[in-house]
Amino acid sequence: MNDTTANAESAPQALLDIRKSIDNLDAALIHILAERFRCTKAVGQLKARHDLPPADPEREKRQVARLRALAENADLDPDFAEKLLNFIITEVIRHHEAART
Amino acid sequence: MNDTTANAESAPQALLDIRKSIDNLDAALIHILAERFRCTKAVGQLKARHDLPPADPEREKRQVARLRALAENADLDPDFAEKLLNFIITEVIRHHEAART
């Protein structure tokens, strides 16, 4: 089916199809994030044991630059990718600080 | 190497190893998000064509409940998963509204 044959009735089925993909991608996101937090938890434990600071601005700067480039190549808004990384890093630092107390 | 043989010198190498995993997971996140935005862009186009509202609170409620359950099973903080989904959905709605103007 192409645009010219699309009609109002076909919208719900097409929507349901795309939403199935979104649900699969969201499940993948959750599991990758769960694994990422397992990694950052290990980083936090290493940092606490060796008395390293929870945040690492130099590392974060490199991560942001790399992810912006990856996002650009994948046709994803680099500003959104950066905001998302900051959102995740804020949560990670909160975990690291909580692990110290 | 286990905890009892770990020493200050080994922290940087252990950190570098875990950070390699984090970098790989971040690249996966970016590409899954890029694909997710391709899907939601298609949803936005369908909605605009069929004059459906950009936001869908019932669908979002189901998504939140499902992702919280997935997060819990994967040992990820369900509140974080919900906040992240809201963060992504806010961006998606912004795209849908921009696509209409």
N, CA and C atoms of all chains as a GROMACS GRO file, in nm:
protein
  606
    1MET      N    1   0.084  -0.120   0.000
    1MET     CA    2   0.000   0.000   0.000
    1MET      C    3   0.088   0.125   0.000
    2ASN      N    4   0.055   0.220  -0.085
    2ASN     CA    5   0.130   0.344  -0.083
    2ASN      C    6   0.040   0.460  -0.041
    3ASP      N    7   0.097   0.580  -0.038
    3ASP     CA    8   0.023   0.696   0.011
    3ASP      C    9  -0.109   0.719  -0.061
    4THR      N   10  -0.110   0.697  -0.192
    4THR     CA   11  -0.230   0.732  -0.268
    4THR      C   12  -0.345   0.636  -0.241
    5THR      N   13  -0.314   0.514  -0.195
    5THR     CA   14  -0.422   0.420  -0.163
    5THR      C   15  -0.457   0.422  -0.015
    6ALA      N   16  -0.381   0.498   0.065
    6ALA     CA   17  -0.408   0.504   0.209
    6ALA      C   18  -0.546   0.567   0.231
    7ASN      N   19  -0.618   0.516   0.328
    7ASN     CA   20  -0.744   0.579   0.363
    7ASN      C   21  -0.760   0.581   0.514
    8ALA      N   22  -0.867   0.645   0.560
    8ALA     CA   23  -0.887   0.662   0.704
    8ALA      C   24  -0.892   0.528   0.776
    9GLU      N   25  -0.955   0.428   0.713
    9GLU     CA   26  -0.970   0.296   0.776
    9GLU      C   27  -0.834   0.230   0.798
   10SER      N   28  -0.739   0.256   0.708
   10SER     CA   29  -0.610   0.187   0.716
   10SER      C   30  -0.519   0.248   0.823
   11ALA      N   31  -0.553   0.366   0.871
   11ALA     CA   32  -0.464   0.431   0.968
   11ALA      C   33  -0.448   0.348   1.095
   12PRO      N   34  -0.556   0.302   1.159
   12PRO     CA   35  -0.537   0.227   1.284
   12PRO      C   36  -0.447   0.105   1.266
   13GLN      N   37  -0.465   0.026   1.159
   13GLN     CA   38  -0.381  -0.094   1.142
   13GLN      C   39  -0.235  -0.055   1.121
   14ALA      N   40  -0.212   0.048   1.038
   14ALA     CA   41  -0.076   0.094   1.014
   14ALA      C   42  -0.015   0.143   1.146
   15LEU      N   43  -0.095   0.214   1.224
   15LEU     CA   44  -0.049   0.262   1.356
   15LEU      C   45  -0.011   0.144   1.445
   16LEU      N   46  -0.097   0.043   1.450
   16LEU     CA   47  -0.070  -0.074   1.535
   16LEU      C   48   0.060  -0.142   1.493
   17ASP      N   49   0.082  -0.151   1.362
   17ASP     CA   50   0.206  -0.213   1.312
   17ASP      C   51   0.329  -0.138   1.359
   18ILE      N   52   0.326  -0.005   1.343
   18ILE     CA   53   0.444   0.074   1.382
   18ILE      C   54   0.463   0.068   1.534
   19ARG      N   55   0.351   0.069   1.606
   19ARG     CA   56   0.361   0.065   1.752
   19ARG      C   57   0.421  -0.066   1.802
   20LYS      N   58   0.399  -0.174   1.729
   20LYS     CA   59   0.464  -0.302   1.764
   20LYS      C   60   0.616  -0.285   1.759
   21SER      N   61   0.662  -0.219   1.652
   21SER     CA   62   0.807  -0.193   1.640
   21SER      C   63   0.855  -0.106   1.755
   22ILE      N   64   0.779  -0.001   1.787
   22ILE     CA   65   0.818   0.089   1.897
   22ILE      C   66   0.826   0.011   2.027
   23ASP      N   67   0.730  -0.077   2.052
   23ASP     CA   68   0.732  -0.156   2.176
   23ASP      C   69   0.855  -0.246   2.181
   24ASN      N   70   0.890  -0.306   2.067
   24ASN     CA   71   1.012  -0.390   2.064
   24ASN      C   72   1.136  -0.306   2.090
   25LEU      N   73   1.143  -0.190   2.028
   25LEU     CA   74   1.260  -0.103   2.046
   25LEU      C   75   1.268  -0.055   2.191
   26ASP      N   76   1.152  -0.026   2.252
   26ASP     CA   77   1.152   0.018   2.392
   26ASP      C   78   1.202  -0.093   2.484
   27ALA      N   79   1.162  -0.216   2.456
   27ALA     CA   80   1.212  -0.328   2.538
   27ALA      C   81   1.364  -0.339   2.524
   28ALA      N   82   1.414  -0.319   2.402
   28ALA     CA   83   1.559  -0.322   2.380
   28ALA      C   84   1.626  -0.209   2.458
   29LEU      N   85   1.567  -0.089   2.455
   29LEU     CA   86   1.622   0.025   2.528
   29LEU      C   87   1.633  -0.007   2.677
   30ILE      N   88   1.525  -0.061   2.733
   30ILE     CA   89   1.523  -0.092   2.877
   30ILE      C   90   1.636  -0.190   2.912
   31HIS      N   91   1.653  -0.292   2.828
   31HIS     CA   92   1.754  -0.393   2.862
   31HIS      C   93   1.895  -0.341   2.842
   32ILE      N   94   1.915  -0.257   2.742
   32ILE     CA   95   2.048  -0.197   2.725
   32ILE      C   96   2.078  -0.103   2.841
   33LEU      N   97   1.977  -0.026   2.882
   33LEU     CA   98   1.997   0.064   2.997
   33LEU      C   99   2.025  -0.014   3.124
   34ALA      N  100   1.954  -0.127   3.142
   34ALA     CA  101   1.979  -0.210   3.261
   34ALA      C  102   2.125  -0.256   3.262
   35GLU      N  103   2.174  -0.298   3.146
   35GLU     CA  104   2.313  -0.342   3.137
   35GLU      C  105   2.408  -0.225   3.160
   36ARG      N  106   2.372  -0.107   3.106
   36ARG     CA  107   2.456   0.012   3.124
   36ARG      C  108   2.467   0.048   3.273
   37PHE      N  109   2.356   0.036   3.347
   37PHE     CA  110   2.361   0.067   3.490
   37PHE      C  111   2.439  -0.039   3.567
   38ARG      N  112   2.438  -0.164   3.518
   38ARG     CA  113   2.523  -0.266   3.580
   38ARG      C  114   2.670  -0.223   3.566
   39CYS      N  115   2.704  -0.173   3.447
   39CYS     CA  116   2.842  -0.127   3.422
   39CYS      C  117   2.876  -0.007   3.509
   40THR      N  118   2.786   0.091   3.513
   40THR     CA  119   2.820   0.213   3.589
   40THR      C  120   2.820   0.184   3.739
   41LYS      N  121   2.743   0.083   3.780
   41LYS     CA  122   2.748   0.044   3.921
   41LYS      C  123   2.888  -0.011   3.953
   42ALA      N  124   2.941  -0.092   3.861
   42ALA     CA  125   3.076  -0.147   3.879
   42ALA      C  126   3.179  -0.033   3.880
   43VAL      N  127   3.159   0.066   3.791
   43VAL     CA  128   3.248   0.183   3.789
   43VAL      C  129   3.240   0.255   3.924
   44GLY      N  130   3.118   0.272   3.974
   44GLY     CA  131   3.098   0.341   4.102
   44GLY      C  132   3.169   0.269   4.216
   45GLN      N  133   3.161   0.136   4.216
   45GLN     CA  134   3.228   0.058   4.322
   45GLN      C  135   3.379   0.073   4.312
   46LEU      N  136   3.431   0.067   4.187
   46LEU     CA  137   3.576   0.087   4.166
   46LEU      C  138   3.618   0.225   4.215
   47LYS      N  139   3.538   0.327   4.178
   47LYS     CA  140   3.573   0.464   4.216
   47LYS      C  141   3.570   0.482   4.366
   48ALA      N  142   3.468   0.423   4.431
   48ALA     CA  143   3.456   0.436   4.577
   48ALA      C  144   3.575   0.367   4.644
   49ARG      N  145   3.611   0.248   4.592
   49ARG     CA  146   3.720   0.170   4.654
   49ARG      C  147   3.853   0.242   4.640
   50HIS      N  148   3.872   0.311   4.525
   50HIS     CA  149   4.000   0.378   4.500
   50HIS      C  150   3.992   0.528   4.526
   51ASP      N  151   3.880   0.568   4.588
   51ASP     CA  152   3.861   0.708   4.626
   51ASP      C  153   3.879   0.804   4.509
   52LEU      N  154   3.818   0.768   4.398
   52LEU     CA  155   3.817   0.857   4.280
   52LEU      C  156   3.686   0.938   4.283
   53PRO      N  157   3.686   1.060   4.227
   53PRO     CA  158   3.563   1.143   4.231
   53PRO      C  159   3.450   1.078   4.149
   54PRO      N  160   3.323   1.095   4.192
   54PRO     CA  161   3.210   1.033   4.121
   54PRO      C  162   3.195   1.084   3.977
   55ALA      N  163   3.215   1.214   3.956
   55ALA     CA  164   3.200   1.269   3.821
   55ALA      C  165   3.338   1.280   3.756
   56ASP      N  166   3.339   1.273   3.623
   56ASP     CA  167   3.464   1.279   3.548
   56ASP      C  168   3.439   1.365   3.423
   57PRO      N  169   3.453   1.499   3.440
   57PRO     CA  170   3.413   1.591   3.332
   57PRO      C  171   3.486   1.567   3.200
   58GLU      N  172   3.612   1.524   3.205
   58GLU     CA  173   3.687   1.500   3.080
   58GLU      C  174   3.628   1.382   3.002
   59ARG      N  175   3.601   1.274   3.075
   59ARG     CA  176   3.539   1.156   3.015
   59ARG      C  177   3.402   1.194   2.957
   60GLU      N  178   3.324   1.273   3.032
   60GLU     CA  179   3.190   1.311   2.986
   60GLU      C  180   3.198   1.394   2.859
   61LYS      N  181   3.299   1.481   2.852
   61LYS     CA  182   3.315   1.565   2.732
   61LYS      C  183   3.341   1.477   2.608
   62ARG      N  184   3.427   1.375   2.627
   62ARG     CA  185   3.455   1.284   2.515
   62ARG      C  186   3.331   1.203   2.478
   63GLN      N  187   3.257   1.158   2.578
   63GLN     CA  188   3.134   1.082   2.551
   63GLN      C  189   3.034   1.165   2.471
   64VAL      N  190   3.016   1.290   2.513
   64VAL     CA  191   2.920   1.378   2.445
   64VAL      C  192   2.960   1.396   2.299
   65ALA      N  193   3.088   1.423   2.274
   65ALA     CA  194   3.134   1.446   2.137
   65ALA      C  195   3.113   1.321   2.052
   66ARG      N  196   3.146   1.206   2.109
   66ARG     CA  197   3.132   1.080   2.035
   66ARG      C  198   2.985   1.051   2.004
   67LEU      N  199   2.898   1.067   2.105
   67LEU     CA  200   2.757   1.036   2.084
   67LEU      C  201   2.691   1.134   1.988
   68ARG      N  202   2.734   1.261   1.992
   68ARG     CA  203   2.679   1.358   1.896
   68ARG      C  204   2.713   1.314   1.753
   69ALA      N  205   2.836   1.268   1.734
   69ALA     CA  206   2.878   1.224   1.599
   69ALA      C  207   2.800   1.100   1.557
   70LEU      N  208   2.785   1.004   1.648
   70LEU     CA  209   2.707   0.883   1.618
   70LEU      C  210   2.562   0.920   1.584
   71ALA      N  211   2.505   1.012   1.663
   71ALA     CA  212   2.366   1.053   1.641
   71ALA      C  213   2.351   1.116   1.502
   72GLU      N  214   2.445   1.204   1.470
   72GLU     CA  215   2.440   1.272   1.341
   72GLU      C  216   2.441   1.170   1.226
   73ASN      N  217   2.529   1.071   1.236
   73ASN     CA  218   2.537   0.967   1.133
   73ASN      C  219   2.409   0.886   1.124
   74ALA      N  220   2.340   0.871   1.237
   74ALA     CA  221   2.218   0.788   1.239
   74ALA      C  222   2.093   0.872   1.216
   75ASP      N  223   2.115   1.002   1.183
   75ASP     CA  224   2.003   1.092   1.155
   75ASP      C  225   1.916   1.117   1.278
   76LEU      N  226   1.981   1.120   1.393
   76LEU     CA  227   1.914   1.152   1.520
   76LEU      C  228   1.962   1.290   1.562
   77ASP      N  229   1.872   1.374   1.614
   77ASP     CA  230   1.908   1.509   1.657
   77ASP      C  231   2.021   1.503   1.761
   78PRO      N  232   2.140   1.556   1.730
   78PRO     CA  233   2.253   1.547   1.825
   78PRO      C  234   2.224   1.618   1.957
   79ASP      N  235   2.144   1.725   1.953
   79ASP     CA  236   2.108   1.794   2.078
   79ASP      C  237   2.026   1.702   2.168
   80PHE      N  238   1.935   1.628   2.106
   80PHE     CA  239   1.854   1.535   2.184
   80PHE      C  240   1.943   1.426   2.244
   81ALA      N  241   2.036   1.373   2.163
   81ALA     CA  242   2.128   1.268   2.212
   81ALA      C  243   2.208   1.320   2.331
   82GLU      N  244   2.254   1.444   2.322
   82GLU     CA  245   2.333   1.502   2.432
   82GLU      C  246   2.246   1.520   2.557
   83LYS      N  247   2.123   1.570   2.538
   83LYS     CA  248   2.034   1.588   2.653
   83LYS      C  249   2.006   1.454   2.720
   84LEU      N  250   1.987   1.352   2.637
   84LEU     CA  251   1.957   1.219   2.691
   84LEU      C  252   2.076   1.165   2.769
   85LEU      N  253   2.196   1.181   2.713
   85LEU     CA  254   2.316   1.133   2.785
   85LEU      C  255   2.328   1.206   2.918
   86ASN      N  256   2.305   1.337   2.920
   86ASN     CA  257   2.313   1.412   3.045
   86ASN      C  258   2.210   1.363   3.145
   87PHE      N  259   2.093   1.331   3.095
   87PHE     CA  260   1.985   1.277   3.179
   87PHE      C  261   2.031   1.146   3.244
   88ILE      N  262   2.094   1.060   3.166
   88ILE     CA  263   2.141   0.930   3.218
   88ILE      C  264   2.258   0.950   3.315
   89ILE      N  265   2.353   1.039   3.278
   89ILE     CA  266   2.471   1.061   3.362
   89ILE      C  267   2.430   1.120   3.498
   90THR      N  268   2.331   1.210   3.497
   90THR     CA  269   2.282   1.267   3.623
   90THR      C  270   2.234   1.155   3.715
   91GLU      N  271   2.162   1.060   3.657
   91GLU     CA  272   2.112   0.946   3.735
   91GLU      C  273   2.229   0.860   3.786
   92VAL      N  274   2.329   0.840   3.702
   92VAL     CA  275   2.446   0.759   3.740
   92VAL      C  276   2.520   0.825   3.857
   93ILE      N  277   2.540   0.957   3.848
   93ILE     CA  278   2.614   1.028   3.955
   93ILE      C  279   2.534   1.021   4.085
   94ARG      N  280   2.400   1.030   4.074
   94ARG     CA  281   2.315   1.016   4.192
   94ARG      C  282   2.339   0.878   4.256
   95HIS      N  283   2.348   0.774   4.173
   95HIS     CA  284   2.375   0.638   4.224
   95HIS      C  285   2.512   0.633   4.293
   96HIS      N  286   2.613   0.691   4.225
   96HIS     CA  287   2.749   0.686   4.279
   96HIS      C  288   2.754   0.754   4.416
   97GLU      N  289   2.687   0.872   4.424
   97GLU     CA  290   2.689   0.944   4.550
   97GLU      C  291   2.616   0.866   4.659
   98ALA      N  292   2.504   0.804   4.621
   98ALA     CA  293   2.427   0.725   4.718
   98ALA      C  294   2.511   0.606   4.767
   99ALA      N  295   2.593   0.549   4.677
   99ALA     CA  296   2.674   0.431   4.712
   99ALA      C  297   2.782   0.466   4.813
  100ARG      N  298   2.819   0.594   4.823
  100ARG     CA  299   2.924   0.639   4.914
  100ARG      C  300   2.873   0.663   5.055
  101THR      N  301   2.741   0.688   5.065
  101THR     CA  302   2.690   0.734   5.196
  101THR      C  303   2.652   0.617   5.287
  102MET      N  304   4.144  -1.181   3.841
  102MET     CA  305   4.170  -1.096   3.958
  102MET      C  306   4.042  -1.079   4.039
  103ASN      N  307   4.051  -1.098   4.170
  103ASN     CA  308   3.932  -1.072   4.252
  103ASN      C  309   3.957  -0.952   4.344
  104ASP      N  310   3.858  -0.922   4.426
  104ASP     CA  311   3.865  -0.803   4.511
  104ASP      C  312   3.988  -0.800   4.601
  105THR      N  313   4.027  -0.918   4.652
  105THR     CA  314   4.135  -0.919   4.751
  105THR      C  315   4.270  -0.890   4.686
  106THR      N  316   4.283  -0.915   4.556
  106THR     CA  317   4.411  -0.886   4.490
  106THR      C  318   4.408  -0.750   4.418
  107ALA      N  319   4.289  -0.684   4.415
  107ALA     CA  320   4.280  -0.554   4.349
  107ALA      C  321   4.368  -0.454   4.421
  108ASN      N  322   4.430  -0.367   4.346
  108ASN     CA  323   4.509  -0.262   4.409
  108ASN      C  324   4.487  -0.131   4.333
  109ALA      N  325   4.545  -0.025   4.385
  109ALA     CA  326   4.521   0.108   4.327
  109ALA      C  327   4.561   0.112   4.180
  110GLU      N  328   4.673   0.043   4.145
  110GLU     CA  329   4.723   0.046   4.008
  110GLU      C  330   4.625  -0.018   3.910
  111SER      N  331   4.547  -0.118   3.958
  111SER     CA  332   4.459  -0.191   3.867
  111SER      C  333   4.329  -0.116   3.837
  112ALA      N  334   4.299  -0.015   3.918
  112ALA     CA  335   4.172   0.056   3.897
  112ALA      C  336   4.163   0.115   3.757
  113PRO      N  337   4.264   0.190   3.710
  113PRO     CA  338   4.249   0.251   3.578
  113PRO      C  339   4.221   0.148   3.467
  114GLN      N  340   4.293   0.033   3.467
  114GLN     CA  341   4.268  -0.065   3.361
  114GLN      C  342   4.128  -0.123   3.372
  115ALA      N  343   4.084  -0.154   3.495
  115ALA     CA  344   3.949  -0.206   3.515
  115ALA      C  345   3.845  -0.103   3.470
  116LEU      N  346   3.872   0.024   3.502
  116LEU     CA  347   3.782   0.132   3.459
  116LEU      C  348   3.774   0.138   3.307
  117LEU      N  349   3.891   0.132   3.242
  117LEU     CA  350   3.894   0.140   3.095
  117LEU      C  351   3.814   0.026   3.034
  118ASP      N  352   3.825  -0.094   3.093
  118ASP     CA  353   3.751  -0.210   3.041
  118ASP      C  354   3.601  -0.187   3.049
  119ILE      N  355   3.556  -0.142   3.165
  119ILE     CA  356   3.410  -0.123   3.182
  119ILE      C  357   3.362  -0.009   3.091
  120ARG      N  358   3.448   0.093   3.077
  120ARG     CA  359   3.406   0.206   2.993
  120ARG      C  360   3.393   0.165   2.846
  121LYS      N  361   3.472   0.067   2.803
  121LYS     CA  362   3.456   0.014   2.666
  121LYS      C  363   3.316  -0.042   2.650
  122SER      N  364   3.271  -0.118   2.751
  122SER     CA  365   3.135  -0.174   2.746
  122SER      C  366   3.032  -0.062   2.744
  123ILE      N  367   3.052   0.040   2.829
  123ILE     CA  368   2.956   0.152   2.833
  123ILE      C  369   2.950   0.221   2.696
  124ASP      N  370   3.067   0.240   2.634
  124ASP     CA  371   3.068   0.305   2.503
  124ASP      C  372   2.993   0.222   2.399
  125ASN      N  373   3.009   0.090   2.404
  125ASN     CA  374   2.935   0.003   2.310
  125ASN      C  375   2.785   0.010   2.336
  126LEU      N  376   2.747   0.008   2.462
  126LEU     CA  377   2.605   0.016   2.497
  126LEU      C  378   2.546   0.150   2.455
  127ASP      N  379   2.625   0.258   2.472
  127ASP     CA  380   2.576   0.390   2.431
  127ASP      C  381   2.555   0.397   2.280
  128ALA      N  382   2.644   0.336   2.204
  128ALA     CA  383   2.627   0.335   2.058
  128ALA      C  384   2.500   0.258   2.023
  129ALA      N  385   2.475   0.147   2.094
  129ALA     CA  386   2.351   0.071   2.072
  129ALA      C  387   2.229   0.157   2.105
  130LEU      N  388   2.235   0.229   2.218
  130LEU     CA  389   2.124   0.317   2.258
  130LEU      C  390   2.093   0.419   2.149
  131ILE      N  391   2.198   0.483   2.100
  131ILE     CA  392   2.180   0.587   1.996
  131ILE      C  393   2.111   0.529   1.873
  132HIS      N  394   2.156   0.410   1.831
  132HIS     CA  395   2.098   0.353   1.709
  132HIS      C  396   1.956   0.304   1.729
  133ILE      N  397   1.927   0.251   1.847
  133ILE     CA  398   1.788   0.210   1.876
  133ILE      C  399   1.699   0.334   1.882
  134LEU      N  400   1.750   0.441   1.944
  134LEU     CA  401   1.670   0.564   1.950
  134LEU      C  402   1.648   0.623   1.811
  135ALA      N  403   1.751   0.616   1.727
  135ALA     CA  404   1.736   0.668   1.590
  135ALA      C  405   1.624   0.590   1.519
  136GLU      N  406   1.622   0.459   1.536
  136GLU     CA  407   1.518   0.377   1.474
  136GLU      C  408   1.382   0.408   1.536
  137ARG      N  409   1.380   0.430   1.668
  137ARG     CA  410   1.253   0.464   1.736
  137ARG      C  411   1.196   0.596   1.682
  138PHE      N  412   1.284   0.693   1.657
  138PHE     CA  413   1.236   0.820   1.603
  138PHE      C  414   1.190   0.806   1.458
  139ARG      N  415   1.252   0.712   1.384
  139ARG     CA  416   1.201   0.684   1.249
  139ARG      C  417   1.057   0.633   1.258
  140CYS      N  418   1.034   0.546   1.356
  140CYS     CA  419   0.898   0.491   1.376
  140CYS      C  420   0.800   0.600   1.418
  141THR      N  421   0.840   0.682   1.516
  141THR     CA  422   0.745   0.782   1.566
  141THR      C  423   0.724   0.892   1.460
  142LYS      N  424   0.823   0.912   1.374
  142LYS     CA  425   0.802   1.006   1.264
  142LYS      C  426   0.692   0.952   1.171
  143ALA      N  427   0.698   0.823   1.143
  143ALA     CA  428   0.595   0.760   1.059
  143ALA      C  429   0.459   0.769   1.128
  144VAL      N  430   0.457   0.748   1.260
  144VAL     CA  431   0.332   0.761   1.337
  144VAL      C  432   0.281   0.905   1.324
  145GLY      N  433   0.371   1.002   1.338
  145GLY     CA  434   0.332   1.142   1.329
  145GLY      C  435   0.272   1.176   1.194
  146GLN      N  436   0.333   1.121   1.087
  146GLN     CA  437   0.281   1.147   0.952
  146GLN      C  438   0.142   1.086   0.935
  147LEU      N  439   0.125   0.963   0.986
  147LEU     CA  440  -0.007   0.898   0.981
  147LEU      C  441  -0.111   0.980   1.057
  148LYS      N  442  -0.071   1.026   1.178
  148LYS     CA  443  -0.164   1.102   1.262
  148LYS      C  444  -0.203   1.233   1.194
  149ALA      N  445  -0.102   1.301   1.136
  149ALA     CA  446  -0.130   1.428   1.070
  149ALA      C  447  -0.223   1.406   0.951
  150ARG      N  448  -0.198   1.298   0.874
  150ARG     CA  449  -0.277   1.272   0.754
  150ARG      C  450  -0.423   1.240   0.790
  151HIS      N  451  -0.439   1.170   0.904
  151HIS     CA  452  -0.574   1.128   0.943
  151HIS      C  453  -0.632   1.217   1.052
  152ASP      N  454  -0.563   1.330   1.075
  152ASP     CA  455  -0.609   1.429   1.173
  152ASP      C  456  -0.634   1.368   1.311
  153LEU      N  457  -0.542   1.285   1.356
  153LEU     CA  458  -0.550   1.229   1.491
  153LEU      C  459  -0.466   1.316   1.584
  154PRO      N  460  -0.501   1.325   1.713
  154PRO     CA  461  -0.426   1.412   1.805
  154PRO      C  462  -0.282   1.363   1.823
  155PRO      N  463  -0.184   1.454   1.841
  155PRO     CA  464  -0.043   1.414   1.853
  155PRO      C  465  -0.019   1.325   1.976
  156ALA      N  466  -0.083   1.358   2.089
  156ALA     CA  467  -0.062   1.278   2.210
  156ALA      C  468  -0.174   1.175   2.223
  157ASP      N  469  -0.143   1.065   2.291
  157ASP     CA  470  -0.240   0.956   2.307
  157ASP      C  471  -0.225   0.902   2.450
  158PRO      N  472  -0.294   0.968   2.546
  158PRO     CA  473  -0.270   0.937   2.688
  158PRO      C  474  -0.296   0.789   2.724
  159GLU      N  475  -0.393   0.726   2.659
  159GLU     CA  476  -0.422   0.585   2.690
  159GLU      C  477  -0.306   0.494   2.650
  160ARG      N  478  -0.257   0.517   2.528
  160ARG     CA  479  -0.140   0.442   2.480
  160ARG      C  480  -0.021   0.466   2.573
  161GLU      N  481   0.000   0.592   2.612
  161GLU     CA  482   0.116   0.623   2.698
  161GLU      C  483   0.106   0.553   2.834
  162LYS      N  484  -0.018   0.545   2.886
  162LYS     CA  485  -0.038   0.478   3.015
  162LYS      C  486   0.001   0.330   3.003
  163ARG      N  487  -0.039   0.267   2.893
  163ARG     CA  488  -0.004   0.125   2.873
  163ARG      C  489   0.147   0.108   2.856
  164GLN      N  490   0.208   0.201   2.782
  164GLN     CA  491   0.354   0.193   2.761
  164GLN      C  492   0.429   0.204   2.893
  165VAL      N  493   0.385   0.300   2.977
  165VAL     CA  494   0.452   0.320   3.106
  165VAL      C  495   0.443   0.193   3.191
  166ALA      N  496   0.321   0.136   3.198
  166ALA     CA  497   0.302   0.016   3.282
  166ALA      C  498   0.389  -0.099   3.231
  167ARG      N  499   0.394  -0.116   3.099
  167ARG     CA  500   0.473  -0.225   3.041
  167ARG      C  501   0.622  -0.205   3.066
  168LEU      N  502   0.668  -0.081   3.045
  168LEU     CA  503   0.812  -0.056   3.062
  168LEU      C  504   0.854  -0.065   3.209
  169ARG      N  505   0.766  -0.023   3.299
  169ARG     CA  506   0.799  -0.037   3.442
  169ARG      C  507   0.816  -0.186   3.477
  170ALA      N  508   0.729  -0.270   3.422
  170ALA     CA  509   0.739  -0.414   3.450
  170ALA      C  510   0.867  -0.472   3.390
  171LEU      N  511   0.898  -0.432   3.266
  171LEU     CA  512   1.022  -0.479   3.202
  171LEU      C  513   1.144  -0.434   3.283
  172ALA      N  514   1.140  -0.308   3.328
  172ALA     CA  515   1.253  -0.252   3.404
  172ALA      C  516   1.271  -0.332   3.533
  173GLU      N  517   1.162  -0.356   3.601
  173GLU     CA  518   1.169  -0.428   3.728
  173GLU      C  519   1.234  -0.566   3.707
  174ASN      N  520   1.190  -0.636   3.602
  174ASN     CA  521   1.248  -0.768   3.572
  174ASN      C  522   1.396  -0.760   3.540
  175ALA      N  523   1.438  -0.648   3.480
  175ALA     CA  524   1.579  -0.634   3.440
  175ALA      C  525   1.661  -0.567   3.549
  176ASP      N  526   1.599  -0.544   3.666
  176ASP     CA  527   1.671  -0.484   3.780
  176ASP      C  528   1.710  -0.339   3.752
  177LEU      N  529   1.625  -0.270   3.677
  177LEU     CA  530   1.644  -0.127   3.650
  177LEU      C  531   1.536  -0.053   3.729
  178ASP      N  532   1.572   0.060   3.788
  178ASP     CA  533   1.476   0.140   3.866
  178ASP      C  534   1.354   0.177   3.778
  179PRO      N  535   1.233   0.127   3.812
  179PRO     CA  536   1.116   0.155   3.728
  179PRO      C  537   1.085   0.304   3.719
  180ASP      N  538   1.113   0.380   3.828
  180ASP     CA  539   1.090   0.525   3.823
  180ASP      C  540   1.180   0.590   3.718
  181PHE      N  541   1.304   0.543   3.713
  181PHE     CA  542   1.396   0.597   3.612
  181PHE      C  543   1.346   0.564   3.471
  182ALA      N  544   1.302   0.439   3.452
  182ALA     CA  545   1.251   0.397   3.320
  182ALA      C  546   1.132   0.485   3.280
  183GLU      N  547   1.044   0.514   3.376
  183GLU     CA  548   0.927   0.596   3.345
  183GLU      C  549   0.969   0.740   3.311
  184LYS      N  550   1.062   0.795   3.390
  184LYS     CA  551   1.109   0.931   3.363
  184LYS      C  552   1.173   0.939   3.223
  185LEU      N  553   1.249   0.834   3.190
  185LEU     CA  554   1.315   0.832   3.060
  185LEU      C  555   1.214   0.824   2.946
  186LEU      N  556   1.113   0.739   2.963
  186LEU     CA  557   1.009   0.728   2.859
  186LEU      C  558   0.939   0.863   2.842
  187ASN      N  559   0.908   0.930   2.953
  187ASN     CA  560   0.843   1.061   2.944
  187ASN      C  561   0.932   1.162   2.872
  188PHE      N  562   1.061   1.154   2.900
  188PHE     CA  563   1.158   1.242   2.835
  188PHE      C  564   1.155   1.220   2.683
  189ILE      N  565   1.151   1.093   2.642
  189ILE     CA  566   1.149   1.060   2.498
  189ILE      C  567   1.015   1.100   2.436
  190ILE      N  568   0.904   1.071   2.507
  190ILE     CA  569   0.771   1.103   2.453
  190ILE      C  570   0.754   1.254   2.436
  191THR      N  571   0.807   1.332   2.532
  191THR     CA  572   0.800   1.478   2.520
  191THR      C  573   0.865   1.524   2.390
  192GLU      N  574   0.980   1.464   2.360
  192GLU     CA  575   1.052   1.498   2.236
  192GLU      C  576   0.970   1.455   2.113
  193VAL      N  577   0.909   1.338   2.121
  193VAL     CA  578   0.829   1.288   2.009
  193VAL      C  579   0.710   1.381   1.982
  194ILE      N  580   0.642   1.425   2.090
  194ILE     CA  581   0.526   1.513   2.072
  194ILE      C  582   0.569   1.647   2.013
  195ARG      N  583   0.687   1.694   2.058
  195ARG     CA  584   0.743   1.818   2.002
  195ARG      C  585   0.762   1.801   1.850
  196HIS      N  586   0.814   1.683   1.809
  196HIS     CA  587   0.833   1.656   1.665
  196HIS      C  588   0.698   1.655   1.592
  197HIS      N  589   0.598   1.585   1.655
  197HIS     CA  590   0.467   1.575   1.590
  197HIS      C  591   0.405   1.713   1.570
  198GLU      N  592   0.419   1.797   1.674
  198GLU     CA  593   0.359   1.931   1.664
  198GLU      C  594   0.432   2.014   1.559
  199ALA      N  595   0.564   1.999   1.555
  199ALA     CA  596   0.643   2.073   1.454
  199ALA      C  597   0.604   2.029   1.314
  200ALA      N  598   0.576   1.899   1.297
  200ALA     CA  599   0.541   1.844   1.165
  200ALA      C  600   0.407   1.898   1.115
  201ARG      N  601   0.323   1.948   1.205
  201ARG     CA  602   0.190   2.001   1.169
  201ARG      C  603   0.194   2.146   1.129
  202THR      N  604   0.299   2.218   1.172
  202THR     CA  605   0.297   2.365   1.151
  202THR      C  606   0.357   2.401   1.016
   0.00000   0.00000   0.00000
